[in-house]
């Protein structure tokens, strides 16, 4: 297998473009022309600047890895070296079609970031262009002064205009912008780009009429109705800063966010149904407004959408003078609204972390760089085509819903599917029913959902066609190879590449991700960095590691989509992300780079368990457990151990119909011993009929830690759990 290795330059404090670059069409591959190529670099390079892109062009000196091609099923083996090559047909039509093309583009993005990103930014509409001599300004080293990241500063633009108006003006007003699928299979809707523009403008005009101005915060607490992205876009249109709160958070969690960002308007709906469960969202907001008022923050208006499929007006609690029905006021406003042109570094949105301990972190993203980065990452990671129908299962209450439900897709003129219900309602085949109904071509979801559906059985998948699918995607956590294989073989019929993306709320967009037509994939690996991203792996002393290694994942250069600060807490921003390793953005994740240069995320470093001096990533142990044919899902936490310092406590969900037994417990432990080593063998296997998950599918590991350590009166807020009854089940099985 060939390795393609090339050098990169060191980070500078300012990126400038010496000349104006002609615009490159948004739908075209972003290949720099030969006349714009950077000066030829020496192939000699430092260890910290090495990147290897593996391809099957010719064999290496080592024995070749097992390999297959799109269209062929994967073997049952869990060989981590297995390569899945794009087919010739897929690569031929891909935006990035070879390792060589990627190398050229990536090298340009590192050597000439100002020129590279300016060319892409030129494809968007700017009321006023940025200074070409100051495309980006950065300082990632706390020892050299305050952390600073700026891109396209001085440029004036508007994300809503670029995501909606621009598509209408380009002649795509009649193209479907959004399909909506309700909780029940017979509930659906759609909006063209022209209709979306009308609805966005009406809400924007209403917000202006009640005093919302540029820079004001607006809190949005809505389920996955089309009104949620409409509300986000309306805020962006007038320069307001939206803060979307996942419609599953408790009243206390909402109140914390309201107290922090002090909005005058909160947007919600009266209720939502998820499966058979009715969730009275307005009641939750009411309680949060009482709590925030006690802390000195009073919200003037609660704009409430009547979700008639869940609850009628007359059944909704109401506070006269504060509460306003959306349907009573918004449709009366004009369908045209002037755009507020904002600076590239003006705030676009605040997105708070869950804050399971301490105060939530208000991650602040600004306008210009985020716009360019979310659009570009969406386009290339999914090899987007104008005919695609794209479905991301994430909620807009998370960063994935911001970047890859709303902004990234719409900035590319895509057709997006928004789904309100639960992925397994009324049965585990619902996702594939939706795929067939709308002809979904790109399906992006979380490993947790993949494992859950895998547990329910392949028959729920195979009863549907899914022939429209051409690209799959994974987000939220490392996907273990067993789940990757099932996703590829069963859901994708062995013909769809999987974009296994690594990124964070703070990064704004994909950082390490496959490009589907460019190079072979390895099941479970995020593969290589996106354009402009310079990842390094360091040891505990901050020394960059070369070649095959395992350590802390850091980023050495700024990128356009990076968050700019934590709202109101600059010290926490610098302490959390930049002080651990001076000169780098510290991701908080562990990472392994294999001999071919592929990146394998090993989980949060605070999820690393130190067993007798061995540092073991929880994701590694979970992957080994799930490789067992009778294990559907696993979650691992650390517990105190009087001899080893920490022990390994594993919660294991079995395949349906498999009974618990001591023999199976021993077999699971042996699976870990054989794949990782005896030192990683779990000290405790805790049978788990289900795991405590939020409605977005995220496992709440803090609850598992409390159960494992028998701190049963310290669970804290469990209101975001999709099924709170799981906690009692786990407690009852503690001694089994």
Secondary structure, 3 states (H helix, E strand, C coil): CEEEECCCCCCCCEECCCCCCCCCCCCCCCCCCHHHCCCCCCCCCCHHHCCEEEECCCCCCCCCCCEEECCCCCCCCCCCCCEEECCHHHHHHCCCCCHHHHHHHHHHHHHCHHHHHHHHHCCCCCCECCCHHHCEEEECCHHHCCCEEEECCCCEECHHHHHHHHHHHHHHCCCEEEEEECCCCCCEEEEEHHHHHHHHHHHHHHHHHCCCCCCCEEEEECCCCHHHHHHHHHHHHCCCEEEECCCCCCHHHHHHHHHHHCCCEEEEECCEEECCEEECHHHHHHHHHHHHHHCCCCCCEEEEECCCCCCCHHHCCCCCCCEEEHHHHHHHCCCCCCCCCEECCCEEEEEECCCCCCCCCEEEEECHHHHHHHHHHHHHHCCCCCCCEEEECCCCCCHHHHHHHHHHHHHCCCEEEEECCCCCCCCCCHHHHHHHHHCCCEEEEEHHHHHHHHHHCCHHHHCCCCCCCCEEEEECCCCCHHHHHHHHHHHCCCCCEEEECECCCCCCCCCECCCCCCCCECCCCCECECCCCCEEEECCCCCECCCCEEEEEEECCCCCCCCCEECCCHHHHHHHHCCCCCCCEEEEEEEEECCCCCEEEEEEHHHEEEECCEEEEHHHHHHHHHCCCCEEEEEEEEEEECCCEEEEEEEEEECCCCCCCHHHHHHHHHHHHHHCCHHHCCCEEEECCCCCEECCCCECHHHHHHHHCCCCCCCCCCCCECCCHHHHHHHHCCCC
